[in-house]
Amino acid sequence: MIIILFVLILWYGGLFFQSFFLHRYAAHQVFTMSKTMERITFILTWIFQGSSYLSAYGYGIMHRMHHAYTDTEKDPHSPSYDANVFAMMWKTKTIYQDINKQRIEVDARFTKNVPQWKAFDSFASSRFSRLLWISLYILFFAIFATAWWQWLLLPITFLMAPIHGVIINWFGHIYGYVNFKMKNTSKNLFRFDFLMMGEGYHNNHHKYASRANFGVKWYEIDLTYVIIKILDAVGLIQLKPIRVKD
């Protein structure tokens, strides 16, 4: 039971900071926060994503490119142009690293106001950091695993962020329903997104990219947005005014 709880904490904790910080803040800037709060969130993202930590700078820029080039050859991740999910993720990894290490030139429109903490990212993305988290996960399983099958969950802890990416960037463009007909293949994965905390409303998000709330229908409850509203209410972040048009 402890192992299941541990994996669930990593799943939803890592997913929340990917959605809240990397996606809605770094890429789309649907709310603002103080520099101190931003630095705290960098550290919390590292703690919960662990060995699969993603830089806000690399993720933010790559995601903006995804919206600008959705389902075209320039899209960093698209089932329409990648032979299989592994090819797509390898391509995504390469583009992400090239952006993060500034090995390629990026259009200025994609870099505007994207948060960056070079010193911390250098450490958090290092091989030492990733191996440290992997070692801690293995140690935790060695202490608390009570059945052989629980060890099958260990690889998930290593690759949590890429798994989240696969669910949205691959399956979220193949399976599901649409609320809005668009010039791309984005889908909503679930009527109630219990698995991805609102990220699964992918078709809605492509329609209204600057909205903090990814849900549109009454039953499309965006759990990340619920937390964002609470953080806004207590003054830790400041939601931007809702735009009439995107």
N, C-alpha and C positions, 0 to 999 in steps of 0.2 A: 504493500500500500504506500509506503514511503517513497519508493521509486516512482510509482505512478504520479504521486503528488509532485515530486521533484520535476518530472518531465513536463507536467501541466504548467507548473510555475514558469519554467523556462520557455515553454511554448507561448503562453499568453503574455508573459512579461516581455520577452523579446519581440513578440508581435506588436504589443502596444507601443513600445518605443520606436519600432520601425515605422508604424503608422503615424503616431503622434509627432515624433521628432524628425525622422528622415523624410517622410512623405509629405505630411500636411504642413510642417514648419519649414524644412529646408527646401523642398521642391516647390511648394505652392504658397507658402507664407500666408496662410489663412488666419494666423494670429501672430502676435508679437510677444516677446518676453525680454526680461532684463539680461544683461551680459552674464551676471552671476547665475541666474536661472539657466541660461543656455549652457554654461560650463558644467553645472550640476547635471543637466540632462545628457550631455556628452558622456559623463562618467557613468550614469545610470544605464545608458544604452550599452556601454561596454560591459557592465556587470551582467546585464540580462541577456545580451547576445553572445557574450563570452567568446568562444573560439571562432564564431562566424560573424564577428563584429564588422559592421559596415560604416564607412565614413559618411558623414552628412554631406560633405563636399562632393565626393564621387557619386553617391546615390542621388543627391539633389540634381546635379547636372545631367546625369544619365536619364533620370525620370523626365526631366523637361524635354530632353531629346525624344523620348518615347512618345510624349504627347504631340510634339511637333511633326514627327515622322511616322505616326502609328500605321502599322501594316504596310510600310514601304521598305525598300532595300536599305534605307538609312536608319530604320528602327533598330535600337540596340537589342531588342528581344521580340520576335514575332513568329508565331507558328506558321504564318503565311510564307516566310522566307527561310525557315530553318527546317531541316529534314526530320529532326526528332528533338525531344526535350533535352537530351544530353548535348546535342550540337548547339541548341539555343543557349543553354546555360554556360557552355564553354565560351561562346561568343560574348555573352554578357559579362562574364568574368574578365575576359581580355579587355573589353572596352572600358569597364569599370576601373581596372588597374591602370590603363593608359591615361584615363582622365585624372585619377587620384594622384598618380605620380607625374602628371603634367608632361606626358610623353607625346601628346598630340595637341594640336591647336583646336581650341573650342570657341565657337561663336560667342561673342560677348553677351548676347541676349540670354544665353543659358547659364552664365556665371553670376549675373547681377544679384547681389545681396545673399548669395549662398553662404551659410555659415561655414567657417573653417577654423580649425585649431590644429595647426600643423604639428606642433610638438607632441600633443596628446595623440593625434592620429598616427603619428610615426610609431609611437609605443604600442597603442592599442591594436594596430594592424600588423605588428611585427610577428615574426615566427616565434619569438620567445613568448609573447603574450598568448598566442594561439595554443602553443604546446603546454603552457602553464594551465590554461583552462581545461584542455583535454586531459591532462594529468589529474586535475582536481575532480573532473567528472568520473574518471576511472576509479579513483580512490573512493568517491562517494558510493559508486555501485559496488565496489569490493566490500565496503562496510555494511551497506543496507540491502543489497539484493538478496532475496530469499528464495528465488526460483530461477532456473536456467533461462526461461523465456524472457525474463526481465532484461537480460543482457542484450536482447535483440533491439531494445530501445536506445541503447548507448549511441549508435551511429546518428540517431536523430538529434541527440544533444550536440554532437559535433557540427552538424550541418543545418541547424535550425533556420537561419536566415535564408540560405539558398532554397530550402524546402518551401518556405513562405513565398519566395519569389516564383517558384515553379507553379504553385497553386494559382496565383493571380496571373502571371505573365504567360503561362501556357494554357492551363485549363480555363482561366477566365476569358480566353479568346476563342474557346472551342465549345464549351458546354454552358448551359444555363438559358436564361430568358432575357428579353430586351424590353425596356420601357421606351427607348428612343431609337428610331432608325437612324443609323449614322454611316459614315463612309469608312467604317472600320468594323472589326469583328468582336468588339468588346461585348461581354455578357455579364449578367448578374448571376452569380453562382447559386445563391440561396434566397428564398423569400424572407427568412430570418437568418441573418448571418451569425450563427453561434460559433462558427469555426474560425473566422478571420476578423472578427471584431469590427465589421463594417467594410473592410477592404474588398470583400466579395461582391459589393455592389459596384462592379467595375464599369458596367454600361452607364449607370447613373453618373459615375465620376468622370467618364470621358465626355459626357454631355455638359456637366457643370463642374469643370475642373477647379474653379476657385471657391467652391462651397466647402465649408468645414464639415457639414453634414452630408454623408454620402447616401443616406436613405432618402427616398422620395415618396413612396407609398406609405400609408399609415403603419403597415406591418413590417416595413423595412427599418428595423431599429438598429441604429449605428452605435454600438457600445463604446467605441473610441470617442465619438462625438459627445456621448453622455458624460464621459470623464472630462473631456475638454470644457464642457459647460460648467462643471463643478470647479475645475481649476480657474476658469475665468471668474466665477462667482466669488471665489476666495482671494482673487487678486494675484495669483501666481503667473497668469498669462492674460493677454488682452485680445479677445476676439475682434477681428476687423468687421466693419459694417457689411451686411449682406448686400451683394451687388444685384441689381435688377436683371442685368444681362451678363453673359459670359463672353 
